[in-house]
Amino acid sequence: MAQRLRSTISARLLDVSMRILILSVSVVALMAQDTGTISGTVADTSGALVQGVEITVTQTDTDAQRTATTDASGSYIIPNLPLGPYRLRATKMGFEVYVQTGIVLQVGSSPTIPVTLKVGDITEQIQVEAAATAVETRDMGVGTVVETQRILDLPLNGRQPTDLITLSGLAVQTASSPQYTMSTGVNISVAGGTDYSVQYNLDGASHLDTYVGTNMPLPFPDALQEFKLLTSSQDANQGGGHSGATVDAVTKSGSNAFHGDAFEFFRNTDLNGRDFFAPVADGLKRNQFGGVIGGPIKKDKFFFFAGYEGTRIRQNNQSTISYVPTPAELTGNFGPYISAGCPGAAGIANSPVVHGGQLVLPISPAAVKIASYLPQSNNACGQVFSGIPVHENEWQVPVRLDYNLSSKNMLFARYLVTKINIAQPYDISKNVLSTDGTGANDMSNSLALGDTYLFSTTVVNSFRVFGNRVGATTPGAQTFGPQQVGINNMYDYYGNFIPIFLVANGFSTNFGANFFIGSDTTTNFGLNDDLSIIRGSHQFSLGVNTMRALLNAHSYAWSEVFCLFAGIFGSPMVVFVAGHAALFHQANPNPDNVTQNFVGLYAADTWKVSHKLALNYGLR
């Protein structure tokens, strides 16, 4: 795979940064970090600062323009700009026109673009092509931007963009979303912080699964423009949410030209080796396919972007070795098992309840009934191969609309839906040994609406309203309940929900799945508003956010019959056939209903004291 890495070089002038952190509000973020700021100073060839220069920046993809005028110190600031490529133009009577191209605004960036004007006719023009990332002097945080080229070019296992977060060198993935809910994201520890303390934002709005503390599903690589991992000290407008680090991601937008692509990636068992312990190949077939398209609905005004990614996984692993009771053992005859030297044969031969290979205790009718559901074996030891078959369908659709209502008002709407459907393994194999696996019927929805309004060239407001919802159902295998095999003193909460039978060194049913069976719905919604005011050498920022989070969950962990058969008679299989469980219990289903409200406020100022000194301070 061809790949092109762009090296980002950044330097900071003498920059004194001050930050006062009064209150850290946990769980929700602030600040529309899907924008950037361009600032700088204008001087003539002698180094004298020039006042009254008109600075115009144009986003070359959409032709959207913003203007500013340099003040008495020759400085200009243009905040809250949409991301993407820009062209800067500086004009004033008595000077040649200055044009700089190749400026690229990345998520949360604040590049400083110095301008030098040459005395001459305004009809003459000096054009400069930007070669490297401009110097950052207004933000105190340390961040790593992963732009679209690296997102597309770097190899990703399963095309998960979160794998690239660890490129910063400070981040380590520790786990993924737990199996009892939707697989929405990953747990990442940044700079030694806890693995649930990373705040995720998408398009300037909170994008957090508040149930488990991971990210909501991010757009697939072809639909993700870029993201930034921000660590170290953070500005007051970024101090909300989880305090360990912040990941600001941005969905791709449409432009004045139509662009799109199509893709397919696949893995197939024909290209893989067979597992050493499996009697047959696993039959893996994994296909990931889709495409994106974006362009204008109305040139210079209305743009769209949409995409689709589908994933299909089929696999039938048969590498798990189990031992089930043989027909002879179900009559109490363990002689063939002992003679064949099967695993644990010595323990059975020396068992106090087995004489001459014959069980002296009564045979349990429940054990015989349970065994009738197990796979049959012609092996003297009752050895069988099994596995958890996989039949998984996933898809994701991102849609974004951008509308320039006027030269002062820009609107956007983004919707992202992700669906995961995994068939219950027992429904595929009809083998009760596969009931240790679970299925899934999960969907996440994320909506964000934004409005950026220019009250003037020095007062800009960004408003975001968002809503996220995760609905997860983890079904268990419905084969037979406890009463159907003669266990009448236990209640079947789930309806033909197979009990947990754990025979040590033998076989198990539903043990692994037990911890994850249930359903949950997580909803959070809110808004954030950020106001930027430029007054002379000061850039003031004010903001507020609020979010409401709801959780409604229902778990069946330990609520079905649990029977553990251990070697109290020398062999767990002997104990099973005799019906003497070492542990026998049942618990109630576990509901969980939680409502939380979060509110955050901040005020901050970036004061350009001189060309070599900037103060950054704020209150949160």
C-alpha positions in Angstrom: 0.0 0.0 0.0 1.4 3.3 -1.0 1.5 5.8 1.8 2.4 9.4 2.1 3.3 10.8 5.5 3.3 14.5 5.9 5.7 15.7 8.6 4.3 18.5 10.7 6.8 20.9 12.1 5.7 23.3 14.8 7.5 25.7 17.0 6.4 28.2 19.7 7.9 31.6 20.2 8.5 32.7 23.7 5.1 31.9 25.0 4.0 32.4 28.6 0.8 30.5 29.3 -1.3 30.8 32.4 -4.3 28.7 33.2 -6.5 28.7 36.3 -8.5 25.5 36.7 -11.2 26.0 39.3 -13.7 23.3 38.5 -13.5 20.2 36.3 -17.0 19.0 35.3 -16.8 15.2 34.5 -18.3 13.6 31.4 -19.2 16.3 28.9 -17.1 18.4 26.5 -17.3 22.0 25.5 -16.1 24.1 22.5 -16.8 23.5 18.9 -13.4 22.0 18.0 -14.3 21.4 14.4 -13.1 24.9 13.6 -9.7 26.7 13.5 -8.3 30.2 13.7 -5.9 32.1 11.5 -4.0 35.1 13.0 -0.9 37.0 12.4 0.7 40.4 11.9 1.3 42.6 8.8 4.5 44.5 8.3 6.2 46.3 5.4 9.7 45.3 4.0 11.4 47.6 6.6 9.6 45.7 9.5 7.2 48.5 10.4 3.7 47.3 11.3 0.9 48.2 9.0 -2.5 49.2 10.2 -5.8 49.0 8.2 -4.8 46.1 5.9 -7.8 44.1 4.8 -7.2 40.4 5.2 -9.5 38.0 3.3 -9.3 34.2 3.7 -11.1 32.0 1.2 -11.8 28.3 1.7 -10.9 27.1 -1.7 -13.2 24.0 -1.6 -16.4 26.1 -1.2 -15.3 29.7 -1.9 -16.6 30.8 1.5 -14.9 34.0 2.6 -14.1 35.8 5.9 -12.4 39.2 6.3 -10.6 41.1 9.1 -8.6 44.4 9.3 -5.3 44.8 11.1 -5.3 47.0 14.2 -2.8 49.6 15.4 -0.3 46.8 16.2 -0.7 45.4 12.7 -2.4 42.2 14.1 -5.4 40.4 12.7 -7.4 37.4 14.0 -10.1 35.4 12.1 -11.6 32.8 14.5 -14.1 29.9 14.1 -13.2 29.0 10.5 -14.3 25.7 8.9 -11.5 23.3 8.4 -9.8 22.7 5.0 -7.5 24.5 2.5 -7.4 28.3 2.4 -6.1 31.2 0.4 -5.1 34.4 2.2 -5.2 37.8 0.5 -3.9 41.1 2.0 -4.6 44.5 0.4 -4.1 48.1 1.1 -3.6 51.2 -1.1 0.0 51.9 -1.7 1.1 48.3 -1.4 1.2 45.4 -3.8 -1.4 42.7 -3.2 -0.2 39.8 -1.1 -1.6 36.3 -1.8 -0.7 33.1 0.1 -2.0 29.7 -0.9 -1.6 26.2 0.5 -2.8 27.1 4.0 -4.5 24.1 5.5 -6.6 24.5 8.7 -6.6 21.3 10.8 -8.9 20.4 13.6 -8.4 22.7 16.6 -5.5 24.5 14.9 -4.5 28.2 15.3 -1.7 28.9 12.8 0.0 32.3 12.8 0.5 33.6 9.2 2.8 36.6 9.1 2.4 38.9 6.0 5.0 41.2 4.5 3.8 43.9 2.1 5.9 45.6 -0.5 5.3 49.2 -1.6 3.8 49.3 -5.0 0.7 49.5 -7.1 -2.3 47.6 -5.9 -2.6 46.0 -9.3 0.7 44.2 -8.7 0.6 41.0 -6.8 3.0 38.9 -4.7 2.0 35.2 -4.4 3.4 32.8 -1.8 2.9 29.1 -1.6 2.8 27.8 2.0 5.3 25.0 2.4 5.0 23.9 6.0 2.5 24.0 8.9 2.4 27.6 10.3 3.7 28.3 13.8 1.2 27.8 16.6 1.3 30.5 19.3 -2.2 30.8 20.6 -2.9 27.3 22.0 -1.1 25.9 25.0 -2.1 22.3 24.6 0.0 19.6 23.0 -1.7 17.7 20.2 -1.2 15.2 17.4 -3.3 15.6 14.2 -4.0 12.5 12.1 -5.1 13.9 8.7 -7.2 12.2 6.0 -4.2 10.9 4.0 -2.8 9.0 6.9 -6.2 7.7 7.9 -6.6 6.2 4.4 -3.0 5.1 3.8 -1.9 3.5 7.1 -3.0 -0.2 7.5 -5.8 -0.6 10.0 -7.1 -3.9 11.4 -10.8 -3.8 10.6 -10.5 -0.2 9.4 -11.0 1.2 12.9 -9.7 4.9 13.0 -9.2 4.7 16.8 -6.2 2.4 16.1 -4.4 5.6 14.9 -4.8 7.4 18.3 -1.9 5.4 19.6 0.4 7.1 16.9 0.9 9.9 19.4 3.2 7.8 21.4 1.5 8.7 24.6 -1.6 6.5 24.1 -2.0 2.8 24.8 -5.2 0.8 24.0 -6.1 -1.3 27.0 -9.5 -2.8 26.1 -12.6 -2.5 23.9 -16.3 -1.9 24.8 -17.5 -4.7 27.1 -19.5 -7.5 25.5 -22.7 -6.8 27.4 -23.3 -3.6 25.4 -22.7 -2.5 21.8 -19.2 -2.5 20.5 -19.0 1.3 20.2 -15.3 2.0 20.8 -12.1 1.3 22.7 -10.5 2.1 26.1 -7.3 4.1 25.7 -5.0 5.3 28.4 -3.2 8.6 27.5 -0.1 9.7 29.4 -0.8 7.3 32.2 -4.4 8.4 32.7 -7.3 6.0 33.3 -8.6 4.2 30.2 -12.1 5.7 30.5 -11.0 9.4 30.9 -10.7 10.3 27.2 -13.3 12.8 25.9 -14.5 12.3 22.3 -16.0 15.0 20.2 -17.3 14.7 16.6 -18.0 17.9 14.6 -17.7 20.0 17.7 -20.3 18.0 19.7 -19.9 15.3 22.4 -19.5 11.9 20.9 -19.3 9.8 24.1 -20.9 6.5 25.1 -21.7 7.6 28.7 -22.5 4.0 29.8 -19.0 2.6 29.4 -16.9 5.7 28.9 -15.7 4.9 25.4 -16.3 6.7 22.1 -19.4 6.3 20.0 -18.6 4.7 16.6 -16.5 7.1 14.6 -17.0 7.4 10.8 -15.2 4.8 8.7 -11.8 6.1 7.3 -13.1 7.3 3.9 -15.7 9.5 5.7 -13.4 10.9 8.4 -11.5 14.1 7.5 -9.1 14.1 10.4 -8.9 14.0 14.2 -6.7 15.4 16.9 -5.5 13.9 20.1 -5.0 16.8 22.6 -2.9 16.1 25.8 -0.9 18.0 28.3 -2.3 21.3 29.5 -5.5 22.2 27.8 -7.1 25.6 27.4 -10.1 26.5 29.5 -12.4 26.0 26.5 -11.2 22.4 26.2 -11.2 21.6 29.9 -14.6 20.0 30.1 -15.4 16.4 29.8 -13.0 13.6 30.7 -9.8 15.1 31.9 -7.2 12.6 30.6 -7.2 13.7 27.0 -9.5 14.9 24.2 -10.0 13.5 20.7 -11.6 16.0 18.3 -12.8 14.3 15.1 -14.4 15.9 12.0 -16.6 14.3 9.3 -15.8 15.0 5.7 -17.8 17.7 3.9 -18.9 18.3 0.4 -17.3 21.0 -1.9 -17.9 22.7 -5.2 -16.6 19.7 -7.0 -18.0 16.2 -7.0 -15.7 13.6 -5.3 -16.1 10.0 -4.4 -14.6 6.6 -4.1 -15.5 2.9 -3.8 -13.6 0.2 -1.9 -13.6 -3.5 -1.0 -11.3 -5.4 1.4 -11.5 -9.1 2.0 -10.0 -12.0 3.9 -10.7 -15.6 3.0 -9.9 -18.9 4.5 -8.4 -20.0 1.2 -5.5 -17.6 1.9 -5.1 -18.7 5.6 -3.6 -21.7 7.3 -5.7 -24.1 9.3 -5.6 -23.9 13.1 -3.3 -26.7 14.3 -5.9 -28.1 16.8 -8.9 -27.8 14.5 -9.9 -30.8 12.3 -11.0 -28.5 9.5 -10.4 -25.0 8.3 -12.4 -22.2 10.0 -14.1 -21.1 6.7 -13.4 -17.5 7.4 -14.9 -15.0 4.9 -14.7 -11.3 5.7 -15.7 -8.7 3.3 -15.7 -4.9 3.9 -17.0 -2.7 1.1 -18.7 0.6 0.4 -18.0 4.1 -0.9 -18.5 7.8 -0.4 -19.6 10.7 -2.5 -19.8 14.5 -1.9 -20.4 17.6 -3.9 -22.5 20.7 -4.3 -26.3 20.9 -4.2 -26.0 24.6 -5.0 -22.6 25.9 -5.9 -21.0 28.1 -3.2 -24.1 27.6 -1.0 -25.2 24.1 -0.3 -23.1 21.0 -0.1 -23.6 17.3 0.8 -21.5 14.3 1.8 -22.7 10.7 2.2 -21.2 7.3 2.5 -21.8 3.6 3.2 -19.6 0.8 4.6 -20.8 -2.8 5.0 -19.0 -5.6 6.7 -19.8 -9.3 6.4 -18.1 -12.0 8.5 -18.6 -15.7 8.3 -16.6 -18.2 10.3 -17.0 -21.7 11.7 -14.2 -22.4 14.1 -14.0 -26.0 15.4 -10.9 -25.9 17.5 -12.4 -26.3 21.0 -12.0 -29.8 22.5 -14.6 -30.9 24.9 -15.5 -34.2 26.6 -19.1 -35.3 26.8 -20.6 -38.3 28.6 -20.5 -41.5 26.5 -23.5 -43.8 26.2 -21.6 -46.3 28.5 -21.0 -43.6 31.1 -24.7 -42.7 31.2 -25.4 -46.3 32.3 -22.7 -45.9 35.1 -20.1 -47.9 33.2 -16.8 -46.0 33.2 -14.7 -49.1 32.4 -14.1 -48.2 28.7 -13.0 -44.7 29.7 -10.5 -46.0 32.2 -9.2 -48.7 29.9 -8.6 -46.1 27.1 -6.5 -44.0 29.4 -8.6 -40.9 28.8 -7.9 -37.6 30.6 -8.6 -38.0 34.4 -9.0 -41.8 34.1 -6.8 -42.4 37.2 -9.1 -40.2 39.3 -12.2 -42.1 38.1 -10.5 -45.5 38.9 -9.7 -44.4 42.4 -13.1 -42.7 43.0 -14.8 -43.9 46.2 -18.1 -44.1 44.3 -16.7 -46.2 41.3 -15.9 -49.9 41.9 -14.5 -51.9 39.2 -15.3 -49.2 36.7 -19.0 -49.1 37.7 -20.7 -46.2 39.4 -22.4 -47.3 42.6 -24.5 -44.2 43.0 -27.9 -43.9 41.1 -27.8 -42.3 37.7 -29.3 -38.8 37.6 -32.3 -38.6 35.3 -31.5 -34.9 34.8 -28.0 -35.8 33.6 -29.3 -38.3 31.1 -31.8 -35.7 29.8 -29.1 -33.0 29.5 -26.8 -35.4 27.7 -29.4 -36.0 25.1 -29.0 -32.4 24.0 -25.2 -32.7 23.8 -23.3 -33.7 20.6 -22.8 -37.5 20.3 -19.3 -39.0 20.1 -17.9 -42.3 18.9 -14.7 -41.6 20.8 -14.1 -43.8 23.9 -13.3 -40.7 25.8 -16.3 -38.7 24.5 -14.1 -36.2 22.8 -15.8 -33.7 20.5 -14.7 -30.6 18.6 -16.8 -27.5 18.7 -16.5 -23.7 18.3 -18.4 -20.5 18.2 -19.6 -19.9 14.6 -19.8 -16.3 13.5 -22.4 -14.8 11.2 -22.0 -11.0 11.5 -23.5 -8.2 9.4 -22.5 -4.6 10.1 -23.1 -1.4 8.3 -22.6 2.3 8.8 -24.0 5.4 7.0 -22.7 9.0 7.6 -24.5 12.0 6.1 -23.5 15.6 6.3 -25.1 18.8 4.9 -23.4 22.2 4.9 -25.3 25.4 4.0 -23.9 28.9 3.7 -27.1 30.8 4.6 -25.4 34.1 4.1 -21.9 35.6 4.3 -22.6 35.8 8.1 -24.3 32.5 8.8 -23.1 29.0 8.2 -25.2 25.9 9.1 -24.5 22.2 9.1 -26.2 18.9 10.0 -24.6 15.5 10.5 -26.1 12.1 11.1 -24.3 8.9 11.7 -25.9 5.5 12.1 -24.1 2.2 12.9 -25.7 -1.2 13.0 -24.3 -4.5 14.2 -26.2 -7.8 13.9 -24.6 -11.0 15.1 -26.5 -14.2 14.9 -26.8 -16.3 18.1 -24.2 -19.1 17.6 -26.6 -21.8 18.7 -29.1 -20.7 16.0 -26.4 -21.5 13.4 -24.8 -24.7 14.7 -27.7 -26.2 16.8 -24.9 -27.4 19.1 -25.5 -26.6 22.8 -21.7 -26.4 23.3 -21.8 -23.2 21.2 -24.1 -21.5 23.7 -21.0 -20.1 25.4 -21.2 -17.4 22.7 -23.7 -14.6 22.3 -25.4 -12.8 19.5 -26.0 -9.1 19.2 -28.7 -6.7 17.8 -27.2 -3.3 18.3 -27.6 0.2 16.8 -26.1 3.6 17.5 -27.4 6.9 16.3 -25.6 10.2 16.5 -27.0 13.6 15.4 -25.3 17.0 15.5 -26.6 20.4 14.3 -24.4 23.5 14.1 -24.7 27.2 13.5 -21.8 29.6 13.1 -22.9 33.2 13.1 -20.7 36.3 12.5 -22.1 39.3 14.4 -19.2 41.3 13.0 -15.6 40.6 11.9 -14.6 40.6 15.6 -17.5 38.7 17.2 -18.3 35.1 16.2 -20.6 32.6 17.8 -20.7 28.8 17.3 -23.7 26.8 18.5 -24.0 23.0 18.6 -26.9 20.8 19.6 -26.4 17.0 19.7 -28.1 13.7 20.5 -26.6 10.2 20.9 -28.3 6.9 21.4 -27.1 3.3 21.8 -29.5 0.5 21.8 -27.9 -2.9 22.5 -29.5 -6.4 22.9 -27.4 -9.4 23.7 -29.5 -12.5 23.3 -28.7 -15.8 24.8 -29.5 -19.3 23.4 -33.1 -20.4 23.9 -32.9 -24.2 23.8 -34.3 -25.7 27.0 -35.1 -24.4 30.4 -34.4 -26.0 33.8 -37.8 -27.6 34.1 -37.4 -29.4 30.8 -34.5 -31.5 32.1 -36.0 -32.1 35.6 -34.6 -29.2 37.6 -37.9 -28.0 39.1 -36.6 -25.8 42.0 -35.3 -23.0 39.7 -37.1 -20.3 37.9 -36.7 -19.7 34.1 -36.6 -15.8 33.8 -35.6 -15.7 30.2 -37.8 -18.4 28.6 -36.1 -21.6 27.6 -32.8 -20.1 28.5 -30.3 -22.9 28.7 -28.8 -23.3 32.2 -25.1 -23.1 33.0 -23.7 -26.5 33.3 -19.9 -26.3 34.0 -18.3 -29.7 34.1 -14.6 -29.1 34.9 -12.3 -30.6 32.3 -15.4 -31.8 30.4 -17.8 -29.4 28.8 -19.7 -26.3 29.5 -23.0 -24.7 28.3 -23.8 -21.0 28.5 -21.0 -20.2 31.0 -19.2 -17.6 28.9 -22.5 -16.0 27.7 -24.0 -15.7 31.1 -22.2 -12.5 32.0 -23.4 -10.6 28.9 -27.0 -11.6 28.4 -29.3 -8.6 28.6 -30.2 -5.3 27.0 -29.5 -1.6 27.5 -30.4 1.8 26.0 -28.0 4.7 26.6 -29.2 8.2 25.5 -27.4 11.6 26.0 -28.3 14.9 24.4 -27.4 18.5 25.0 -26.0 21.7 23.5 -22.9 23.9 23.7 -22.4 27.5 22.7 -19.1 29.3 22.2 -18.6 33.0 21.7 -15.3 34.6 20.5 -14.8 38.3 20.9 -11.7 40.2 19.6 -10.9 43.4 21.3 -7.5 44.9 20.3 -4.8 42.4 21.3 -7.3 40.3 23.3 -9.3 37.3 22.1 -12.0 36.6 24.7 -13.8 33.2 24.7 -17.0 32.5 26.6 -19.0 29.3 26.6 -21.6 27.1 28.2 -22.7 23.5 27.8 -25.3 21.2 29.2 -26.0 17.5 28.7 -28.5 15.0 30.1 -27.6 11.3 30.1 -30.0 8.4 30.6 -29.4 4.7 31.1 -31.9 1.9 31.1 -30.3 -1.5 31.3 -31.5 -5.0 32.2 -29.0 -7.8 32.7 -29.6 -11.6 33.3 -26.2 -12.3 34.7 -26.4 -15.3 37.1 -30.2 -15.2 36.8 -30.4 -18.6 35.2 -29.6 -21.9 36.8 -25.9 -22.4 37.5 -24.6 -25.8 38.2 -20.9 -26.5 38.8 -19.6 -30.1 38.8 -16.2 -30.5 40.3 -14.1 -33.5 41.4 -15.7 -34.2 44.8 -15.9 -37.9 43.8 -12.6 -38.0 42.0 -13.9 -36.8 38.6 -16.2 -34.0 37.5 -17.8 -36.3 34.9 -18.7 -38.9 37.6 -20.2 -36.1 39.7 -22.3 -34.9 36.7 -23.6 -38.4 35.9 -24.5 -38.9 39.6 -26.2 -35.5 39.7 -24.3 -34.1 42.7 -23.5 -30.5 41.8 -20.7 -28.9 43.9 -22.4 -25.5 43.4 -26.0 -24.8 42.6 -27.5 -21.3 42.7 -29.6 -18.7 40.9 -29.9 -14.9 41.3 -32.4 -12.2 40.2 -32.2 -10.2 37.0 -30.3 -7.0 37.4 -32.0 -3.7 36.3 -30.0 -0.5 36.2 -31.7 2.9 35.6 -29.6 6.1 36.0 -30.2 9.7 35.0 -27.5 12.4 35.2 -27.3 16.1 34.3 -24.1 18.0 33.5 -23.4 21.7 33.1 -20.2 23.5 32.4 -19.2 27.2 32.0 -15.9 28.8 31.0 -14.3 32.2 30.2 -10.8 32.6 28.7 -8.5 35.2 27.1 -5.6 35.0 24.8 -3.7 38.2 25.2 -1.0 39.1 22.6 1.2 41.2 24.9 3.8 41.6 22.2 5.2 39.7 19.2 7.2 37.5 21.5 4.8 37.1 24.4 1.3 35.7 24.7 -0.7 35.1 27.8 -3.3 32.3 27.8 -5.5 32.2 30.9 -9.0 31.2 31.8 -11.6 30.1 34.4 -13.7 26.9 34.1 
